[in-house]
Amino acid sequence: MLSARMTPEREVLLNRRLSEAISQQPELERLKELLLNLGGEFLVAPPKPDQDIPMLLEWGFLMSGPIMLNVMESSSCHRNVASVWIHLDT
């Protein structure tokens, strides 16, 4: 498992951003609790309010299976995931 510890300064910055994001979108607090209870270590706030979070909280589910590292385009998480799913059918 790849694991990199963030610096204390980075953690303070990301916690501040998450607190600000939660004040704009309170659903993030519930998402954070759910994900960390599943074994996550940290939730990084989205850069702006994410309209899909309420739907994710209502309809999201845990998937199991093997994990494979697939290095893809940086800072394009949603596009990268969509690409993976599209290619599963081919």
C-alpha positions in Angstrom: 0.0 0.0 0.0 1.3 3.4 -0.9 1.3 5.8 2.0 2.7 9.3 2.2 2.4 11.3 5.3 1.6 14.9 4.8 3.4 17.7 6.6 1.8 19.3 9.6 1.5 22.5 7.7 -0.3 20.8 4.8 -2.7 19.1 7.2 -3.5 22.5 8.8 -4.2 24.0 5.4 -6.3 21.1 4.2 -8.3 21.0 7.5 -9.0 24.8 7.2 -10.2 24.3 3.6 -12.4 21.4 4.7 -13.9 23.5 7.5 -14.7 26.3 5.0 -16.2 23.8 2.6 -18.4 22.3 5.3 -19.6 25.7 6.2 -20.8 26.1 2.6 -22.0 22.6 2.1 -22.8 20.9 5.5 -23.3 17.5 3.8 -19.5 17.2 3.5 -19.4 16.6 7.3 -21.6 13.5 6.9 -19.5 12.3 3.9 -16.3 12.8 5.9 -17.7 10.7 8.8 -18.9 7.9 6.4 -15.6 7.7 4.5 -13.4 7.8 7.5 -15.4 5.1 9.2 -14.9 2.9 6.1 -11.1 3.2 6.6 -10.2 6.5 5.0 -7.6 8.7 6.6 -8.4 12.2 5.3 -11.1 13.9 3.2 -9.8 16.6 0.9 -12.5 19.3 0.3 -13.7 19.7 -3.3 -12.6 23.1 -4.8 -16.2 24.3 -4.9 -19.6 22.9 -3.7 -20.2 19.6 -5.3 -23.8 19.1 -6.4 -23.4 15.3 -6.5 -22.7 14.9 -2.8 -26.4 14.7 -1.6 -27.0 12.0 -4.3 -23.8 10.2 -3.3 -24.9 10.1 0.3 -28.3 8.8 -0.6 -27.4 6.3 -3.3 -23.6 5.6 -2.9 -22.4 2.1 -1.9 -19.2 0.3 -0.9 -17.6 -1.8 -3.6 -15.1 -4.5 -3.0 -12.6 -6.2 -5.2 -8.9 -6.0 -6.2 -7.3 -2.6 -6.3 -5.1 -1.7 -9.2 -3.0 1.4 -9.6 -3.7 3.1 -12.9 -1.7 6.3 -13.3 -3.9 8.7 -15.4 -4.2 12.5 -16.1 -3.4 14.6 -13.1 -6.3 16.7 -11.5 -8.9 14.9 -13.7 -10.4 12.5 -11.2 -13.9 12.4 -12.5 -12.8 12.2 -16.2 -10.3 9.4 -15.3 -13.0 7.4 -13.5 -15.4 7.8 -16.4 -12.7 6.6 -18.7 -12.1 3.5 -16.7 -15.8 2.6 -16.6 -16.3 3.2 -20.3 -13.4 0.9 -21.1 -14.8 -1.9 -18.9 -17.4 -2.6 -21.5 -14.9 -3.0 -24.3 
